[in-house]
Amino acid sequence: MRSFYHFMMKFRGMDKHAEERQLADWMFRDHDFPKQSKSYDEISRYLEWNMPFTGALQVFDQMWEAYIVEEME
């Protein structure tokens, strides 16, 4: 299973999926983001303390669901 960070990198620089792109771009630029993590709790706590934009936690929750579905295939 790849990390959540790796999953999100496919959304960087996309014209569509504006909030997903915004989260992915922020994750890429944040050197302290837990890039190897596959843990919902670890990433969620990090985002709670370092929220990059309003609504980031909601976007994360949506993307986490997509991540789990894609990784189960």
PDB file with one MODEL, atoms N, CA, C and O in Angstrom:
MODEL        1
ATOM      1  N   MET A   1       0.852  -1.184   0.000  1.00  0.00           N
ATOM      2  CA  MET A   1       0.000   0.000   0.000  1.00  0.00           C
ATOM      3  C   MET A   1       0.892   1.240   0.000  1.00  0.00           C
ATOM      4  O   MET A   1       1.797   1.372   0.824  1.00  0.00           O
ATOM      5  N   ARG A   2       0.622   2.128  -0.926  1.00  0.00           N
ATOM      6  CA  ARG A   2       1.410   3.359  -0.983  1.00  0.00           C
ATOM      7  C   ARG A   2       0.892   4.358   0.054  1.00  0.00           C
ATOM      8  O   ARG A   2      -0.201   4.198   0.597  1.00  0.00           O
ATOM      9  N   SER A   3       1.672   5.358   0.311  1.00  0.00           N
ATOM     10  CA  SER A   3       1.286   6.364   1.301  1.00  0.00           C
ATOM     11  C   SER A   3       0.181   7.270   0.746  1.00  0.00           C
ATOM     12  O   SER A   3      -0.022   7.365  -0.465  1.00  0.00           O
ATOM     13  N   PHE A   4      -0.524   7.930   1.665  1.00  0.00           N
ATOM     14  CA  PHE A   4      -1.561   8.880   1.275  1.00  0.00           C
ATOM     15  C   PHE A   4      -0.946  10.017   0.467  1.00  0.00           C
ATOM     16  O   PHE A   4      -1.533  10.475  -0.513  1.00  0.00           O
ATOM     17  N   TYR A   5       0.221  10.467   0.872  1.00  0.00           N
ATOM     18  CA  TYR A   5       0.927  11.534   0.150  1.00  0.00           C
ATOM     19  C   TYR A   5       1.124  11.134  -1.312  1.00  0.00           C
ATOM     20  O   TYR A   5       0.840  11.915  -2.220  1.00  0.00           O
ATOM     21  N   HIS A   6       1.604   9.934  -1.527  1.00  0.00           N
ATOM     22  CA  HIS A   6       1.848   9.455  -2.890  1.00  0.00           C
ATOM     23  C   HIS A   6       0.543   9.428  -3.690  1.00  0.00           C
ATOM     24  O   HIS A   6       0.525   9.819  -4.858  1.00  0.00           O
ATOM     25  N   PHE A   7      -0.536   8.975  -3.076  1.00  0.00           N
ATOM     26  CA  PHE A   7      -1.853   8.980  -3.723  1.00  0.00           C
ATOM     27  C   PHE A   7      -2.257  10.390  -4.139  1.00  0.00           C
ATOM     28  O   PHE A   7      -2.760  10.591  -5.245  1.00  0.00           O
ATOM     29  N   MET A   8      -2.041  11.365  -3.264  1.00  0.00           N
ATOM     30  CA  MET A   8      -2.473  12.743  -3.515  1.00  0.00           C
ATOM     31  C   MET A   8      -1.657  13.451  -4.590  1.00  0.00           C
ATOM     32  O   MET A   8      -2.141  14.418  -5.179  1.00  0.00           O
ATOM     33  N   MET A   9      -0.468  13.012  -4.857  1.00  0.00           N
ATOM     34  CA  MET A   9       0.394  13.710  -5.811  1.00  0.00           C
ATOM     35  C   MET A   9      -0.173  13.725  -7.222  1.00  0.00           C
ATOM     36  O   MET A   9       0.225  14.563  -8.032  1.00  0.00           O
ATOM     37  N   LYS A  10      -1.091  12.821  -7.537  1.00  0.00           N
ATOM     38  CA  LYS A  10      -1.698  12.839  -8.876  1.00  0.00           C
ATOM     39  C   LYS A  10      -2.630  14.037  -9.071  1.00  0.00           C
ATOM     40  O   LYS A  10      -3.021  14.333 -10.200  1.00  0.00           O
ATOM     41  N   PHE A  11      -2.990  14.728  -7.987  1.00  0.00           N
ATOM     42  CA  PHE A  11      -3.874  15.891  -8.070  1.00  0.00           C
ATOM     43  C   PHE A  11      -3.100  17.208  -8.178  1.00  0.00           C
ATOM     44  O   PHE A  11      -3.713  18.259  -8.365  1.00  0.00           O
ATOM     45  N   ARG A  12      -1.793  17.175  -8.066  1.00  0.00           N
ATOM     46  CA  ARG A  12      -0.998  18.410  -8.145  1.00  0.00           C
ATOM     47  C   ARG A  12      -1.128  19.040  -9.522  1.00  0.00           C
ATOM     48  O   ARG A  12      -1.039  18.359 -10.544  1.00  0.00           O
ATOM     49  N   GLY A  13      -1.338  20.345  -9.534  1.00  0.00           N
ATOM     50  CA  GLY A  13      -1.331  21.105 -10.772  1.00  0.00           C
ATOM     51  C   GLY A  13      -2.513  20.875 -11.696  1.00  0.00           C
ATOM     52  O   GLY A  13      -2.521  21.382 -12.817  1.00  0.00           O
ATOM     53  N   MET A  14      -3.508  20.125 -11.255  1.00  0.00           N
ATOM     54  CA  MET A  14      -4.674  19.868 -12.106  1.00  0.00           C
ATOM     55  C   MET A  14      -5.583  21.092 -12.147  1.00  0.00           C
ATOM     56  O   MET A  14      -5.705  21.817 -11.160  1.00  0.00           O
ATOM     57  N   ASP A  15      -6.211  21.312 -13.279  1.00  0.00           N
ATOM     58  CA  ASP A  15      -7.185  22.395 -13.393  1.00  0.00           C
ATOM     59  C   ASP A  15      -8.483  22.019 -12.690  1.00  0.00           C
ATOM     60  O   ASP A  15      -9.132  22.861 -12.071  1.00  0.00           O
ATOM     61  N   LYS A  16      -8.851  20.753 -12.793  1.00  0.00           N
ATOM     62  CA  LYS A  16     -10.059  20.265 -12.131  1.00  0.00           C
ATOM     63  C   LYS A  16      -9.717  19.967 -10.673  1.00  0.00           C
ATOM     64  O   LYS A  16      -8.552  20.007 -10.278  1.00  0.00           O
ATOM     65  N   HIS A  17     -10.720  19.675  -9.899  1.00  0.00           N
ATOM     66  CA  HIS A  17     -10.521  19.273  -8.504  1.00  0.00           C
ATOM     67  C   HIS A  17      -9.752  20.335  -7.720  1.00  0.00           C
ATOM     68  O   HIS A  17      -8.712  20.039  -7.131  1.00  0.00           O
ATOM     69  N   ALA A  18     -10.249  21.546  -7.710  1.00  0.00           N
ATOM     70  CA  ALA A  18      -9.535  22.685  -7.131  1.00  0.00           C
ATOM     71  C   ALA A  18      -9.128  22.459  -5.677  1.00  0.00           C
ATOM     72  O   ALA A  18      -7.983  22.729  -5.316  1.00  0.00           O
ATOM     73  N   GLU A  19     -10.031  21.974  -4.842  1.00  0.00           N
ATOM     74  CA  GLU A  19      -9.679  21.773  -3.436  1.00  0.00           C
ATOM     75  C   GLU A  19      -8.699  20.621  -3.267  1.00  0.00           C
ATOM     76  O   GLU A  19      -7.789  20.695  -2.442  1.00  0.00           O
ATOM     77  N   GLU A  20      -8.878  19.569  -4.036  1.00  0.00           N
ATOM     78  CA  GLU A  20      -7.947  18.440  -3.981  1.00  0.00           C
ATOM     79  C   GLU A  20      -6.555  18.899  -4.419  1.00  0.00           C
ATOM     80  O   GLU A  20      -5.549  18.539  -3.807  1.00  0.00           O
ATOM     81  N   ARG A  21      -6.513  19.703  -5.491  1.00  0.00           N
ATOM     82  CA  ARG A  21      -5.234  20.240  -5.974  1.00  0.00           C
ATOM     83  C   ARG A  21      -4.597  21.113  -4.907  1.00  0.00           C
ATOM     84  O   ARG A  21      -3.393  21.027  -4.663  1.00  0.00           O
ATOM     85  N   GLN A  22      -5.402  21.950  -4.275  1.00  0.00           N
ATOM     86  CA  GLN A  22      -4.874  22.849  -3.244  1.00  0.00           C
ATOM     87  C   GLN A  22      -4.256  22.047  -2.093  1.00  0.00           C
ATOM     88  O   GLN A  22      -3.185  22.400  -1.600  1.00  0.00           O
ATOM     89  N   LEU A  23      -4.918  20.986  -1.670  1.00  0.00           N
ATOM     90  CA  LEU A  23      -4.379  20.160  -0.592  1.00  0.00           C
ATOM     91  C   LEU A  23      -3.107  19.447  -1.053  1.00  0.00           C
ATOM     92  O   LEU A  23      -2.121  19.408  -0.316  1.00  0.00           O
ATOM     93  N   ALA A  24      -3.120  18.890  -2.247  1.00  0.00           N
ATOM     94  CA  ALA A  24      -1.949  18.176  -2.763  1.00  0.00           C
ATOM     95  C   ALA A  24      -0.751  19.118  -2.916  1.00  0.00           C
ATOM     96  O   ALA A  24       0.371  18.759  -2.559  1.00  0.00           O
ATOM     97  N   ASP A  25      -0.985  20.308  -3.439  1.00  0.00           N
ATOM     98  CA  ASP A  25       0.110  21.272  -3.599  1.00  0.00           C
ATOM     99  C   ASP A  25       0.680  21.682  -2.234  1.00  0.00           C
ATOM    100  O   ASP A  25       1.894  21.813  -2.078  1.00  0.00           O
ATOM    101  N   TRP A  26      -0.193  21.879  -1.262  1.00  0.00           N
ATOM    102  CA  TRP A  26       0.268  22.234   0.082  1.00  0.00           C
ATOM    103  C   TRP A  26       1.081  21.095   0.691  1.00  0.00           C
ATOM    104  O   TRP A  26       2.133  21.329   1.286  1.00  0.00           O
ATOM    105  N   MET A  27       0.596  19.865   0.544  1.00  0.00           N
ATOM    106  CA  MET A  27       1.323  18.711   1.077  1.00  0.00           C
ATOM    107  C   MET A  27       2.715  18.627   0.458  1.00  0.00           C
ATOM    108  O   MET A  27       3.685  18.319   1.152  1.00  0.00           O
ATOM    109  N   PHE A  28       2.818  18.894  -0.823  1.00  0.00           N
ATOM    110  CA  PHE A  28       4.096  18.844  -1.531  1.00  0.00           C
ATOM    111  C   PHE A  28       5.074  19.891  -0.988  1.00  0.00           C
ATOM    112  O   PHE A  28       6.263  19.616  -0.826  1.00  0.00           O
ATOM    113  N   ARG A  29       4.562  21.088  -0.712  1.00  0.00           N
ATOM    114  CA  ARG A  29       5.428  22.181  -0.240  1.00  0.00           C
ATOM    115  C   ARG A  29       5.771  22.097   1.244  1.00  0.00           C
ATOM    116  O   ARG A  29       6.774  22.663   1.676  1.00  0.00           O
ATOM    117  N   ASP A  30       4.953  21.400   2.030  1.00  0.00           N
ATOM    118  CA  ASP A  30       5.164  21.312   3.472  1.00  0.00           C
ATOM    119  C   ASP A  30       6.181  20.209   3.781  1.00  0.00           C
ATOM    120  O   ASP A  30       5.873  19.019   3.699  1.00  0.00           O
ATOM    121  N   HIS A  31       7.377  20.624   4.132  1.00  0.00           N
ATOM    122  CA  HIS A  31       8.461  19.664   4.372  1.00  0.00           C
ATOM    123  C   HIS A  31       8.247  18.805   5.608  1.00  0.00           C
ATOM    124  O   HIS A  31       8.896  17.770   5.758  1.00  0.00           O
ATOM    125  N   ASP A  32       7.352  19.212   6.491  1.00  0.00           N
ATOM    126  CA  ASP A  32       7.090  18.447   7.710  1.00  0.00           C
ATOM    127  C   ASP A  32       5.889  17.510   7.588  1.00  0.00           C
ATOM    128  O   ASP A  32       5.613  16.738   8.506  1.00  0.00           O
ATOM    129  N   PHE A  33       5.181  17.569   6.475  1.00  0.00           N
ATOM    130  CA  PHE A  33       4.033  16.683   6.301  1.00  0.00           C
ATOM    131  C   PHE A  33       4.505  15.231   6.383  1.00  0.00           C
ATOM    132  O   PHE A  33       5.544  14.890   5.816  1.00  0.00           O
ATOM    133  N   PRO A  34       3.755  14.367   7.084  1.00  0.00           N
ATOM    134  CA  PRO A  34       4.167  12.951   7.210  1.00  0.00           C
ATOM    135  C   PRO A  34       3.981  12.194   5.887  1.00  0.00           C
ATOM    136  O   PRO A  34       2.989  11.492   5.690  1.00  0.00           O
ATOM    137  N   LYS A  35       4.937  12.352   5.008  1.00  0.00           N
ATOM    138  CA  LYS A  35       4.824  11.861   3.633  1.00  0.00           C
ATOM    139  C   LYS A  35       4.809  10.344   3.501  1.00  0.00           C
ATOM    140  O   LYS A  35       4.323   9.824   2.496  1.00  0.00           O
ATOM    141  N   GLN A  36       5.322   9.631   4.476  1.00  0.00           N
ATOM    142  CA  GLN A  36       5.332   8.165   4.402  1.00  0.00           C
ATOM    143  C   GLN A  36       4.144   7.533   5.112  1.00  0.00           C
ATOM    144  O   GLN A  36       3.994   6.311   5.105  1.00  0.00           O
ATOM    145  N   SER A  37       3.310   8.344   5.718  1.00  0.00           N
ATOM    146  CA  SER A  37       2.225   7.829   6.554  1.00  0.00           C
ATOM    147  C   SER A  37       1.094   7.202   5.747  1.00  0.00           C
ATOM    148  O   SER A  37       0.725   7.662   4.667  1.00  0.00           O
ATOM    149  N   LYS A  38       0.564   6.125   6.330  1.00  0.00           N
ATOM    150  CA  LYS A  38      -0.629   5.459   5.814  1.00  0.00           C
ATOM    151  C   LYS A  38      -1.699   5.462   6.900  1.00  0.00           C
ATOM    152  O   LYS A  38      -2.665   4.702   6.836  1.00  0.00           O
ATOM    153  N   SER A  39      -1.515   6.325   7.898  1.00  0.00           N
ATOM    154  CA  SER A  39      -2.390   6.371   9.068  1.00  0.00           C
ATOM    155  C   SER A  39      -3.337   7.573   9.012  1.00  0.00           C
ATOM    156  O   SER A  39      -2.899   8.722   8.968  1.00  0.00           O
ATOM    157  N   TYR A  40      -4.626   7.289   9.015  1.00  0.00           N
ATOM    158  CA  TYR A  40      -5.633   8.351   9.027  1.00  0.00           C
ATOM    159  C   TYR A  40      -5.434   9.252  10.236  1.00  0.00           C
ATOM    160  O   TYR A  40      -5.440  10.477  10.110  1.00  0.00           O
ATOM    161  N   ASP A  41      -5.260   8.654  11.399  1.00  0.00           N
ATOM    162  CA  ASP A  41      -5.133   9.441  12.637  1.00  0.00           C
ATOM    163  C   ASP A  41      -3.917  10.364  12.609  1.00  0.00           C
ATOM    164  O   ASP A  41      -4.016  11.527  13.001  1.00  0.00           O
ATOM    165  N   GLU A  42      -2.792   9.867  12.159  1.00  0.00           N
ATOM    166  CA  GLU A  42      -1.579  10.682  12.118  1.00  0.00           C
ATOM    167  C   GLU A  42      -1.750  11.883  11.178  1.00  0.00           C
ATOM    168  O   GLU A  42      -1.404  13.009  11.536  1.00  0.00           O
ATOM    169  N   ILE A  43      -2.277  11.642   9.995  1.00  0.00           N
ATOM    170  CA  ILE A  43      -2.446  12.718   9.022  1.00  0.00           C
ATOM    171  C   ILE A  43      -3.525  13.692   9.476  1.00  0.00           C
ATOM    172  O   ILE A  43      -3.364  14.905   9.339  1.00  0.00           O
ATOM    173  N   SER A  44      -4.614  13.174  10.011  1.00  0.00           N
ATOM    174  CA  SER A  44      -5.691  14.032  10.491  1.00  0.00           C
ATOM    175  C   SER A  44      -5.210  14.957  11.608  1.00  0.00           C
ATOM    176  O   SER A  44      -5.522  16.148  11.604  1.00  0.00           O
ATOM    177  N   ARG A  45      -4.454  14.418  12.561  1.00  0.00           N
ATOM    178  CA  ARG A  45      -3.903  15.252  13.641  1.00  0.00           C
ATOM    179  C   ARG A  45      -2.971  16.320  13.083  1.00  0.00           C
ATOM    180  O   ARG A  45      -3.008  17.472  13.516  1.00  0.00           O
ATOM    181  N   TYR A  46      -2.142  15.939  12.129  1.00  0.00           N
ATOM    182  CA  TYR A  46      -1.223  16.910  11.528  1.00  0.00           C
ATOM    183  C   TYR A  46      -2.002  18.051  10.873  1.00  0.00           C
ATOM    184  O   TYR A  46      -1.661  19.222  11.038  1.00  0.00           O
ATOM    185  N   LEU A  47      -3.041  17.700  10.136  1.00  0.00           N
ATOM    186  CA  LEU A  47      -3.851  18.724   9.471  1.00  0.00           C
ATOM    187  C   LEU A  47      -4.597  19.598  10.475  1.00  0.00           C
ATOM    188  O   LEU A  47      -4.757  20.797  10.249  1.00  0.00           O
ATOM    189  N   GLU A  48      -5.049  19.018  11.566  1.00  0.00           N
ATOM    190  CA  GLU A  48      -5.729  19.814  12.589  1.00  0.00           C
ATOM    191  C   GLU A  48      -4.802  20.898  13.150  1.00  0.00           C
ATOM    192  O   GLU A  48      -5.240  22.018  13.416  1.00  0.00           O
ATOM    193  N   TRP A  49      -3.547  20.566  13.326  1.00  0.00           N
ATOM    194  CA  TRP A  49      -2.579  21.523  13.888  1.00  0.00           C
ATOM    195  C   TRP A  49      -2.009  22.468  12.843  1.00  0.00           C
ATOM    196  O   TRP A  49      -1.548  23.559  13.179  1.00  0.00           O
ATOM    197  N   ASN A  50      -2.037  22.063  11.586  1.00  0.00           N
ATOM    198  CA  ASN A  50      -1.396  22.849  10.521  1.00  0.00           C
ATOM    199  C   ASN A  50      -2.356  23.097   9.359  1.00  0.00           C
ATOM    200  O   ASN A  50      -1.950  23.030   8.198  1.00  0.00           O
ATOM    201  N   MET A  51      -3.596  23.377   9.651  1.00  0.00           N
ATOM    202  CA  MET A  51      -4.622  23.490   8.607  1.00  0.00           C
ATOM    203  C   MET A  51      -4.211  24.507   7.541  1.00  0.00           C
ATOM    204  O   MET A  51      -4.049  25.691   7.837  1.00  0.00           O
ATOM    205  N   PRO A  52      -4.044  24.044   6.302  1.00  0.00           N
ATOM    206  CA  PRO A  52      -3.574  24.932   5.236  1.00  0.00           C
ATOM    207  C   PRO A  52      -4.634  25.882   4.693  1.00  0.00           C
ATOM    208  O   PRO A  52      -4.292  26.951   4.187  1.00  0.00           O
ATOM    209  N   PHE A  53      -5.914  25.521   4.783  1.00  0.00           N
ATOM    210  CA  PHE A  53      -6.995  26.373   4.283  1.00  0.00           C
ATOM    211  C   PHE A  53      -8.305  25.906   4.908  1.00  0.00           C
ATOM    212  O   PHE A  53      -8.417  24.771   5.372  1.00  0.00           O
ATOM    213  N   THR A  54      -9.275  26.780   4.911  1.00  0.00           N
ATOM    214  CA  THR A  54     -10.597  26.444   5.437  1.00  0.00           C
ATOM    215  C   THR A  54     -11.177  25.286   4.638  1.00  0.00           C
ATOM    216  O   THR A  54     -11.189  25.313   3.407  1.00  0.00           O
ATOM    217  N   GLY A  55     -11.647  24.290   5.332  1.00  0.00           N
ATOM    218  CA  GLY A  55     -12.234  23.136   4.657  1.00  0.00           C
ATOM    219  C   GLY A  55     -11.242  22.030   4.340  1.00  0.00           C
ATOM    220  O   GLY A  55     -11.622  21.020   3.748  1.00  0.00           O
ATOM    221  N   ALA A  56      -9.994  22.193   4.716  1.00  0.00           N
ATOM    222  CA  ALA A  56      -8.974  21.190   4.394  1.00  0.00           C
ATOM    223  C   ALA A  56      -9.292  19.829   5.013  1.00  0.00           C
ATOM    224  O   ALA A  56      -9.045  18.793   4.396  1.00  0.00           O
ATOM    225  N   LEU A  57      -9.839  19.829   6.225  1.00  0.00           N
ATOM    226  CA  LEU A  57     -10.155  18.548   6.869  1.00  0.00           C
ATOM    227  C   LEU A  57     -11.284  17.818   6.134  1.00  0.00           C
ATOM    228  O   LEU A  57     -11.269  16.591   6.043  1.00  0.00           O
ATOM    229  N   GLN A  58     -12.244  18.551   5.620  1.00  0.00           N
ATOM    230  CA  GLN A  58     -13.320  17.924   4.853  1.00  0.00           C
ATOM    231  C   GLN A  58     -12.775  17.341   3.550  1.00  0.00           C
ATOM    232  O   GLN A  58     -13.152  16.241   3.147  1.00  0.00           O
ATOM    233  N   VAL A  59     -11.897  18.080   2.904  1.00  0.00           N
ATOM    234  CA  VAL A  59     -11.276  17.579   1.667  1.00  0.00           C
ATOM    235  C   VAL A  59     -10.453  16.333   1.984  1.00  0.00           C
ATOM    236  O   VAL A  59     -10.499  15.348   1.247  1.00  0.00           O
ATOM    237  N   PHE A  60      -9.706  16.379   3.075  1.00  0.00           N
ATOM    238  CA  PHE A  60      -8.911  15.219   3.484  1.00  0.00           C
ATOM    239  C   PHE A  60      -9.804  13.998   3.695  1.00  0.00           C
ATOM    240  O   PHE A  60      -9.489  12.911   3.212  1.00  0.00           O
ATOM    241  N   ASP A  61     -10.917  14.169   4.414  1.00  0.00           N
ATOM    242  CA  ASP A  61     -11.815  13.039   4.661  1.00  0.00           C
ATOM    243  C   ASP A  61     -12.330  12.436   3.356  1.00  0.00           C
ATOM    244  O   ASP A  61     -12.383  11.215   3.212  1.00  0.00           O
ATOM    245  N   GLN A  62     -12.705  13.285   2.412  1.00  0.00           N
ATOM    246  CA  GLN A  62     -13.183  12.796   1.117  1.00  0.00           C
ATOM    247  C   GLN A  62     -12.078  12.049   0.373  1.00  0.00           C
ATOM    248  O   GLN A  62     -12.303  10.983  -0.200  1.00  0.00           O
ATOM    249  N   MET A  63     -10.893  12.629   0.394  1.00  0.00           N
ATOM    250  CA  MET A  63      -9.781  12.023  -0.328  1.00  0.00           C
ATOM    251  C   MET A  63      -9.303  10.749   0.354  1.00  0.00           C
ATOM    252  O   MET A  63      -8.827   9.829  -0.311  1.00  0.00           O
ATOM    253  N   TRP A  64      -9.424  10.690   1.668  1.00  0.00           N
ATOM    254  CA  TRP A  64      -9.043   9.472   2.387  1.00  0.00           C
ATOM    255  C   TRP A  64      -9.937   8.315   1.931  1.00  0.00           C
ATOM    256  O   TRP A  64      -9.453   7.205   1.710  1.00  0.00           O
ATOM    257  N   GLU A  65     -11.232   8.575   1.794  1.00  0.00           N
ATOM    258  CA  GLU A  65     -12.153   7.535   1.322  1.00  0.00           C
ATOM    259  C   GLU A  65     -11.752   7.053  -0.073  1.00  0.00           C
ATOM    260  O   GLU A  65     -11.742   5.851  -0.338  1.00  0.00           O
ATOM    261  N   ALA A  66     -11.424   7.989  -0.958  1.00  0.00           N
ATOM    262  CA  ALA A  66     -10.991   7.622  -2.317  1.00  0.00           C
ATOM    263  C   ALA A  66      -9.687   6.841  -2.268  1.00  0.00           C
ATOM    264  O   ALA A  66      -9.501   5.896  -3.035  1.00  0.00           O
ATOM    265  N   TYR A  67      -8.795   7.220  -1.388  1.00  0.00           N
ATOM    266  CA  TYR A  67      -7.507   6.537  -1.201  1.00  0.00           C
ATOM    267  C   TYR A  67      -7.737   5.093  -0.787  1.00  0.00           C
ATOM    268  O   TYR A  67      -7.144   4.180  -1.361  1.00  0.00           O
ATOM    269  N   ILE A  68      -8.588   4.880   0.199  1.00  0.00           N
ATOM    270  CA  ILE A  68      -8.858   3.512   0.679  1.00  0.00           C
ATOM    271  C   ILE A  68      -9.472   2.660  -0.425  1.00  0.00           C
ATOM    272  O   ILE A  68      -9.070   1.513  -0.622  1.00  0.00           O
ATOM    273  N   VAL A  69     -10.436   3.210  -1.139  1.00  0.00           N
ATOM    274  CA  VAL A  69     -11.083   2.478  -2.237  1.00  0.00           C
ATOM    275  C   VAL A  69     -10.055   2.108  -3.307  1.00  0.00           C
ATOM    276  O   VAL A  69     -10.014   0.966  -3.764  1.00  0.00           O
ATOM    277  N   GLU A  70      -9.236   3.066  -3.699  1.00  0.00           N
ATOM    278  CA  GLU A  70      -8.253   2.816  -4.758  1.00  0.00           C
ATOM    279  C   GLU A  70      -7.194   1.801  -4.311  1.00  0.00           C
ATOM    280  O   GLU A  70      -6.761   0.967  -5.106  1.00  0.00           O
ATOM    281  N   GLU A  71      -6.787   1.870  -3.071  1.00  0.00           N
ATOM    282  CA  GLU A  71      -5.753   0.953  -2.593  1.00  0.00           C
ATOM    283  C   GLU A  71      -6.286  -0.461  -2.395  1.00  0.00           C
ATOM    284  O   GLU A  71      -5.504  -1.411  -2.347  1.00  0.00           O
ATOM    285  N   MET A  72      -7.600  -0.615  -2.280  1.00  0.00           N
ATOM    286  CA  MET A  72      -8.199  -1.947  -2.115  1.00  0.00           C
ATOM    287  C   MET A  72      -8.340  -2.679  -3.447  1.00  0.00           C
ATOM    288  O   MET A  72      -8.524  -3.896  -3.473  1.00  0.00           O
ATOM    289  N   GLU A  73      -8.254  -1.942  -4.546  1.00  0.00           N
ATOM    290  CA  GLU A  73      -8.415  -2.568  -5.869  1.00  0.00           C
ATOM    291  C   GLU A  73      -7.249  -3.447  -6.214  1.00  0.00           C
ATOM    292  O   GLU A  73      -7.225  -4.046  -7.288  1.00  0.00           O
TER     293      GLU A  73
ENDMDL
END
